[in-house]
Amino acid sequence: MIDFYVMKIVSLLPSATEIVCALGLEENLLAITHECDFPASITHLPAITASRISHETMTSSEIDHAVRSQLDGHGSIYDLDTALLQKLDPDLILTQELCDVCAVSYKQVEKAARMYVADSTVVSLEPNTIEGIFETMTTVGELTNVPARAAEIVANLRARLDRLRERTKNVDRPKVFMLEWLDPPFAPGHWVPEQVDIAGGEAILGKPGQRSETTTFEAIFESNPDVMVLIPCGYYTADILRQLEDQKFPANWKEISAVKSDEVWALDATKYFSRPGPRIVDGTEILAKILHPEVFGEPLEDEAVRVSRDSLK
């Protein structure tokens, strides 16, 4: 078995990069994705992927159309630098099969590995729940020969969630809608409904452990959430606020309880909700502050931004 101090790792997932670094294996990383930006100390590493779609210049609707056009044609929205992959000759490649929109597809990686780095181990990380995320961290710890370190980190994360569960056990639970895409609107899936539940809310229009699904503005209106949290997949808070400048919502949204009571929030989806890594727990703790400031205190300015009703055009 390869000694973990010399194991060469290529990460094709931002969440995998975060997990590897949390395990103390940052020096083993040879290349990362174009989206990997945490911790900041890894941003000097070469990006082995590139996207054909720009979050910075395209609207939510344009991005959705571009993604569907590419994938319906059985293409990919990502490029993989196979020449760099061959040059680096990694021992371990971390990738995923969960979503072709989130990262380079598993089939694309598997094919490249067979052609260019036949001796590499390709591992697909497929969490759908919070427990699945913890299991993923455990798996990466075992693959890299640091199982004790992984177990310690997971135990700490579980303890933080258990403390939240205990403190929200008897609270009144507001109806919470987590908007995972602006246009078309997406209802939450995977681990996000669990985050809401642990934070002391009732997640609506989404199913834990299932894929996120398109919904309608009318369905959101009819569900009448008490709190609405904007977490478009892959967006930072600044991206969300910029997208809201051009986003149009139905007039009847002014009557939604969350909008009327100024309980619409923008949270950093990239950090706290989109990536199945350790910071999912941070996101749950911030969500608890939004839902129950009387228990946890108000969220800090760099944690969440309250969206005024005037911003929802």
N, C-alpha and C positions, 0 to 999 in steps of 0.2 A: 504494500500500500504506500502511496506517495506521502511523504512527510508534509504536514500542512504548512510548514514554514516555506517550502519551495513550490507548493502547488500553484500553478498558473491558472487564473480564473478570468473568464470573460463573462460579463453580465449583459444580457440583452433585455433586462427589466430594471426600471428605476427602483422598484421595491426590492429586487434581489440585491442590487447595489447597496441599498440601505441595510439590508440584513447582513450582508457580508461585512460591512464596516462595523455594524453593531457587535459582531462577533470578534472584532479585533483583527480582521484579516485584510484591512485596507491595502497593505503592501503587496498582497497577492493578486490584486486586480491589475490586469493588463490593459483592458479596454472596457468601455461602458457605452451606453446609448446616448444619442443626442439630447435626450430629455433628463438624463441623470444630473442632478444638481445638489444632492445632499448625501453626505456632508460636503461643505464647500471645498474641503481639502482634496476632493477627488476630481474637481472640474478641469484639472490640467491633463487628465488622461485622454487618450485619443477616443473619439466617438466612432464606433464601428457601424452605426446605423444613421440613416437620414430619413426625414419625412418629406413626402410630396405635397403635404397640406400644411398651410400656415394658420395657426391660431391667431397670429398677430394681425393679419391682413384680411381675413375672411370672417363673415358673419356666421352665427350658429347654423342658420339655414343653408348657407353655401357649403360649410364644412360637412353637414349631414348629406347633402346631395353628392358632394365629391366622394365621400366615403362609400355611399351606397353604389355609386356608379362604378367605382374601382372594384369593390367586392362582388357586386353582381356580375361583373365581367370576369370574375375569378382571378383578379389581379391582387396587388398588394399596395398599401399606401406607404410602405416603407422599403428602403433599399438597405441591403446588407453588404458591407465592404468585404467581399470574400478574399481579396488579395491581402488585406490586413489580417484577416482571420488565419489565413495560411501562414503568413509570416510569424504571427505570434505563437501559433501552435499550442493552444491552451490545453491543460489537462481536464478542465471542467468548464462547460458552457451551461449557464443558467438561462432558461427560456420559459415559455408558457404556451398553453393551448387554449386558454380560457377565452381570449378575445382577439380577433384579428385587427381590431381597431386600436387596441392598447399597445401592441408591440409586434415585432416581426413574427410571422406565423411559425408554428412549430414545424410544419412540413418544409417550409423554406429553410429553416435552420438545420433540420435533420438532413436534407439534401446537400446543403453546403458542407456539413460536417463529414458526410460520406465522401465527398469529392475532394475536400481540401485538408481535413484534419481527422483522418480515419481513427486515430487512437484516442481522440477526445471523448470524454463522457458527456453526453447531452442529457440534462435533467430538466423536465418540465414541471414547473411549480403551479399548482391548480387550486388555490384556496377559494372556497365559496362562502365561508363563514369565518367568524373570529377564531373559533377553535381551529379551523383549517389553516388560518394564518399562523397560529402558534405551532401547528404541526409542520408547516413549511419551514419555520425557523429551526425547529428541531431537526428536520431532514437536512438542511444546509449545514447545521452543526455537525451532524454525523458524517456527511460527505467530506467535510473539511477537517475531520479529526478533532473537533472541539465540542464534543457533546455536553460536557459539564458546563461550559460557558453558555451554551445555548439554553440548557435547562435552567440556569440561574436567571438569565434574562427573561425567559418565558414565565418563570415563577413570579418575578417582580411585576411583569405586565398583568398577569392574572390577579395578583393581589390588589393592584390599583383598580381594576374593574370590579373586584369584589367589594372594595370600599365604596365605590359608586353605587352598586346594587344595594348595599346596606343603607346608605343615606337616602336613597330614593324609594325605599320599600313602601313607605306609607304616604307618599305625596299624591296630590291630585295630578292626573296625567293629561296634559293638553294634547290635542290632536296635532300631529306634526307631519307636514309634507316636505320631503327632501327632493328638490327639483334637480335632477341629474343632467338635464340638458334643456336649453332654453327654447329652441325651435328646430324640430318639433319637441314638445315637452316629453321628458322621460320620467317615469316613476322609478323609485329606487329599488335596488335588488342586492344580492350577495350579502355582505356584512352590514350594510348601512341601516336596515331596519333594526338590527340587533343593537347598533350604536344608539339609536333613538330609545329603544326599550331600556337599556342600561342607564341612559342619561335621565330617565324618568318621564318619557313621553310615550304617546301611542302613535306608532308609525302607520300612515294611511297610504293607500294606493300602491303599496309595494310589498313584496314577499321575501322574507329572509331566506337566504340560500339559493334564490332563484335569480335568473338574469334580470337586469334592468329592462323595462319595456316601455315602448311609446304609449303615451296616454293622450288626453285631449285637454285643452284649456277649459272646456265645459265640465269635464269630469273633475278637474281640480276645483272649479267654482262650486260644484254640487257637493263636494266632500267638505267644503268650508273649513279648512284647517285653522287652528288657533295660532299656530306658528308656521311660517314658511321659511325654509333655509335653501338658499341658492348654492348648489355645489356642482355646476357643470363639469363633467368628467375632464380632468386634465387642466383645469383652469386655476390660475391664481386669483386672489381677490381683485387685483387690479384689472385682470382680464375680464372678470365678470362685470365690474363697474363700467368698463369701456363698452362691452357688448350691450349693456342696458341703454346706452345712449341711442342705439338704433333699433332696439327690440320693441315691438308693439304687442300689447296685451289687450284682451277684450275689455270693453267698457265696464262689464259687470264685475270685473275683478276688484273694482273699488268697493264692492259690497262684501268681499271676503273678510272674515273676522280678523285674520292676520294682517291684512292690509289696513283695515279700519283702525286697528289698535297699534299700528307701527311695529308689528312683530314679524317683519320680514328682514332676514339677515343674509349677508354674503359671507361665506367662509371659504378659506383656502382649500379647495377640493384636492389639489395636487398634494398638499402636505398631509391632510388629515382624513381623506375619504377615498380618493381614487386608487391610491397605492396600498396594496395589502402588505404592510410592513409594521414596524413597531409604533409609528406615529398614529396609527389608527386609534390607539389608546388616548393619545393627546387630543385627538379630535373628539372623542367621546367625552372627555373631561370638559372641553370647551363647550360642547353642546349642552352639558349639564348646567353650566353657568347661564346659558341663554334661556333654558327651560325653567330653571329654578334658582334665580339670583338670590332669593331669600335664604337659600341653603348654602350655595356655593360662592356667592358674590357675583358681581357683574363681570363679564368678559373684558379682558384688556383690549385696548385699541388695536394692537397688532394681532389679536386673536380672532376678532369678528367685527364686522361693520354692519350697523343697522341701516337698512335701505329705506329711505323715506318714500312715502306713497307717491310723491311727485316724481320720483325717479322711474316709476312703473307707468310708462306712457301708454 
